[in-house]
Amino acid sequence: MASRIEDYALLSDMHSAALVGRDGSIDWLCFPRFDSPSVFTALLGTEEHGRWRIAPLEATITSRRYVGSSFVLETVWEGPTGSARVLEFMPVGDNPASVVRRIEGISGTLKFHEEIVIRPGYGKVLPWVRRLHDAPGRPAILAVAGPDALLLRGHHLPVAVDHKHSGTFSVKAGGRVEKEFIWYPSHRPVPEDVDLDAALAATLAHWQGWAENCAQDGKYMPLVERSLLVVRALTDEETGGIVAAPTTSLPEDFGGARNWDYRFCWLRDTALTLAAMLTHGYEDEALKWRDWLLRAVAGDPEDLQIMYGLAGERDLVEGELDHLLGYEGSAPVRIGNGAVNQYQADVVGEVMVSLEKLRLAGGEEDHFSWPLQLSMLDFVERHLGDRDHGIWEMRGELQNFTHSRAMMWAAFDCGVRAVRDHGLEGPDWRWERLRDQLRDEIMEHGFNKELNTFTQTYDGTTTDAALLVLPHVGFIAYDAPEMVGTVAAMERELLDPDGLLMRYRTDTGVDGLAPGEHPFLACSFWLVEQYAHTDRREDAIALMDQLAGYANELGLLAEEYDAGNSRMAGNFPQAFSHLALVRAADALHGTELLSLAAGAAAPAAAAVPVTTVPASGAGRESMGS
């Protein structure tokens, strides 16, 4: 049985990722890319679907952490006969794709048990396995299945028993045992042995060197830094594509069918990442993500998708893996994602807002980037009257989602500013007319005056947490009466008993699925930001502290959280949750500095109010903040 989601650690080489449980088992590993078929799939099935476990026969964990600002995992085990430290990492750089596990004796002698079950093809393929006696470097076990060759190198290799390999070894104080599990194309020769000391030093230097450039202060700095590192770890170093999560089908509702493949690159996530990186001093990374985004959407705007593969692939057909039972019986297990064919009207707005922030930071448009934005704005105009699936990828009937319409407003608003503030060429007068038309339409049909709240859909009566994004893009001020009323409606409708915000009410049938899910963490982080920008700073801090407490000891967050049972739900770790955490922390830190500055200038004065957005749709100082 797989571990609880929060018990896993992430390893990454910025091409793929592994999940390591507190029990010492790697239950999920895709080689050589994030979206490749897994070779260890016990996370979604049983140990027979592949895993690699190394753990003492009799010991407990006394410490588990990442070494500094890295993804080198250090676990200290202590038992009655001794103690040992286990270091686990995926080497970065030009090394073959691999996972390294180093066991170092600290005191006495500690006996470890090892079991490895190699099952490529999402746990379905039984490879041909043999022991190599003449391979370069350390002794090795080679497993081959079609295009994949998987090599386990090291001393004290396990022995074959019933289509798996197992064995024991002991580590004394000052001693060391090293294991490396390597993927390479089966038509190529066995890779040369790697200097693991040098690989460890280079991997530590890479992660810590990147983190040193993080511009961040405030109470939540460690969580912000780790969140930015997670987003970096989920980024393909070669292409710049960012996967939403390194996993598929971890359930939003345990035992239910809300299980999706997140190993792809959503334009929305990429846009939010670009904005977060700019805020924290990573201009070069922001430009690289911009270039990935523009390459991905290049072509006929009518072919625009909400998500792409790591290199911009478009064919992400959804299928089901019937041989897997799913995490804790949550079936089906899906690969690919059917939402790729959805029309989500908010996406261009998300992209345009982030590119506007890049311009404000000094990023220059070129012969490629601005013409593509022009074509995206033409696409929005052509689809101005179309209903969509919404930000939450509803699988029910198409609707006029208020959030989507507001993001279309934001797209045209950014176009107007690109021309008037940055000197770019475009029909700003037409975009201004469309922008103002959308604003009037939203205020007439997307705001329920009787209930004093923005609504999930036009002329509706229920709300949606995505509406908290409206102040982010300058559509309305955080403290506008309409937003205050909307927050009150959300608190009545969407807050669960533990004070976490649901995305929307699943019992309305709007998403075309059976009701039931746990609170989506990003929504509660948005609520923190909303509180911070109004007169509810104490509420903001209390909720932020509560949410920060849901991260595991390594600072990782899943998509959702089941507070009633104190456990994470959904794919893990999720970029969207971490990006929302960064925004919330920035909001708290920024409003604290404003408060201190105001207090220093006029100690007896009242708090400075947030600027109210004029009816024409100004108030752009909020955009991308």
Residue, then its C-alpha position, 0 to 999 in steps of 0.5 A: m500500500a502506498s504511503r500517505i501523500e504528505d509522507y513523500a519527498l520530491l527528487s528532481d533533475m529538472h527532466s523528471a522526478a521521483l517520490v520517496g516515502r518516509d518508509g524508504s520506498i521510491d513509489w513513483l518514477c518516470f524516466p527520462r521525462f516527467d511525462s514518460p511512462s513510469v518505471f516505479t508505479a506502486l503509488l497507484g497500484t501495489e509493490e508488484h507495479g514497481r518500487w525501490r525500497i531501502a530501509p533499516l530492518e529495525a530503526t526509526i527516522t529521527s530527522r528528514r530534511y533537504v540539504g540546504s536549499s536543494f532537492v538532496l534528501e537527507t534521512v537519519w535512521e536510529g536503531p538499537t544497534g546503530s544509526a545511519r544517514v541516507l542521502e538521495f538525489m537525482p544528479v543534475g547536468d549532463n549525467p544519464a538520468s538516474v537516482v542515487r542513494r548513499i547510505e553512510g554509517i554514523s554510529g554502531t552498525l545498522k542493517f538495511h533491507e533492499e527490494i527493487v521491482i522494475r516494471p516499465g510501462y506504468g507497472k505493466v511490462l516485465p523486463w528481461v533482467r540479467r546481472l552484468h559481470d563485465a560492465p564498466g565500473r561497479p557491479a550492475i543489474l540490467a533490465v531491458a524492455g523495448p526502448d528502455a534500459l534500466l541499470l542498478r549499480g552498486h555493491h551489495l546488489p540484491v538477488a533475484v526472487d520471484h521477478k523482484h530483487s531483494g537482499t540485506f547489507s550492513v553499514k558500520a560507523g564511517g562506512r558507506v554503501e552507494k546505489e545508482f539506478i540509471w535509465y538509458p536508451s536500450h540501443r546504446p551501450v552501458p553508460e560509464d560509471v559516474d563519480l558520485d561525489a562530484a555528482l552530489a557536489a554539483t547537484l548541491a551547488h546547482w540548487q543552492g546557487w539558484a536559491e541564493n538569487c531569491a529576492q524575498d523577506g518576511k515571515y514566510m521567506p523559507l516557504v516562499e523559497r521552497s515554493l519557488l524551488v519546487v516550481r524550478a524542480l518541475t521545470d524541464e531544463e531543456t525546453g522550459g516547460i513547467v508541469a503542473a505536478p510530477t504525478t497523475s491520478l492522485p485523487e481529489d476525492f479518495g475512492g472517487a473518479r476525480n483523478w487527472d494527469y497533471r504531467f503537462c504544461w498549462l499556459r495558466d501555470t506558466a503565466l503565473t510562474l513568469a510573474a512570480m519569478l519576476t517578483h523574486g529576481y529571476e528575470d532570466e528564468a522569466l524570459k525563458w518561460r516566456d519563450w516556451l510559452l510563445r513557442a507553444v502557442a505559435g501557429d494558427p490562433e484557432d488551434l490554441q490549447i490550454m495545455y501542451g507537452l513539455a516541448g510544446e506537444r499538442d497531442l495529449v489524448e486521455g486514456e485509462l490504465d485498467h491494470l492499476l487499482g489507483y491510489e487507495g482504490s481511486a480509479p480510474v488511473r488516467i494518462g493524458n488529459g481530455a481537458v486539452n480540447q477544452y475552450q477556456a476563455d481566461v487563458v489568453g488573459e492570464v498570458m497577457v497579464s504576465l507579459e505586461k508585467l514582463r514589459l513593466a520589468g523592462g522586458e522587450e518585445d521582439h519580432f516574434s513575441w508581440p505579433l503573437q500577442l496580437s494574434m491572441l487578442d484577435f482570437v479573443e475578439r473572434h470568440l467574444g460571444d462563446r461560452d467556455h469550460g472555465i478555469w476549473e475545466m468543467r466537464g458539464e455544459l458550456q457557460n458564461f463564467t464570470h471569471s473567464r469574462a473578466m480575464m478577457w477584459a484583462a486581455f484587452d486591457c493589457g493590449v491597450r496599455a501595450v500600445r499607450d504605455h509601451g509604444l507598441e502598435g495595435p488597435d488600442w481604440r478597438w480594444e478599449r471599446l471591447r474592454d469597456q463593453l465587457r466590463d459593462e456586461i460583467m457588471e450587469h450579468g456577472f454581479n448579482k445586485e440582490l445578493n451583492t456578489f459576483t457569481q460563478t456564471y452569468d445571471g447565477t446565484t452561486t459564487d466561485a473562488a476564482l472570482l478572488v482573481l478579479p482584483h489581481v488583474g485590476f478589474i476591481a479593487y480589493d476593498a470595493p463594496e462588490m468584492v467585500g460582498t463577494v467575499a462574504a458570499m464565499e464565506r457563507e457558501l464555500l468555507d468548509p468546517d475547517g475554514l478552508l475555501m472550496r473552489y465551488r459547490t460541486d453539488t450543483g452539477v455544473d462540472g458534470l461530475a459526481p459531487g465531492e472534493h477537498p478544498f483546493l489550497a490555491c483558493s485559500f491562499w487567494l483568500v489570504e491575499q484578499y484579506a491582506h489587502t483589506d482591513r482583515r490582516e489578522d484574518a489573513i495571518a491566521l489563515m496563512d499560518q493555518l495553510a503553512g501548517y499543512a505543508n509537510e516537513l519538507g515544505l511541499l504542498a499537494e493540490e488539496y487538503d483534507a483537514g478533517n483527516s489531516r491529510m493531503a489530496g490531489n496531485f503532489p507537489q502541485a505548482f499551482s498551490h506553491l505559486a498561490l502561496v508565494r502570492a499570499a506571502d508577497a501580499l502579506h509582506g507588501t501590505e506590512l511594509l505599506s503599513l509601516a511606511a504609513g505609520a512612520a509618515a503619519p502615526a496618528a493617521a488612518a490606514v491608507p485605503v486601496t484605490t477604487v477601480p473606476a467604472s471604465g476599468a482602470g485601477r491597473e496598479s493591482m495588475g499582476s501584483 
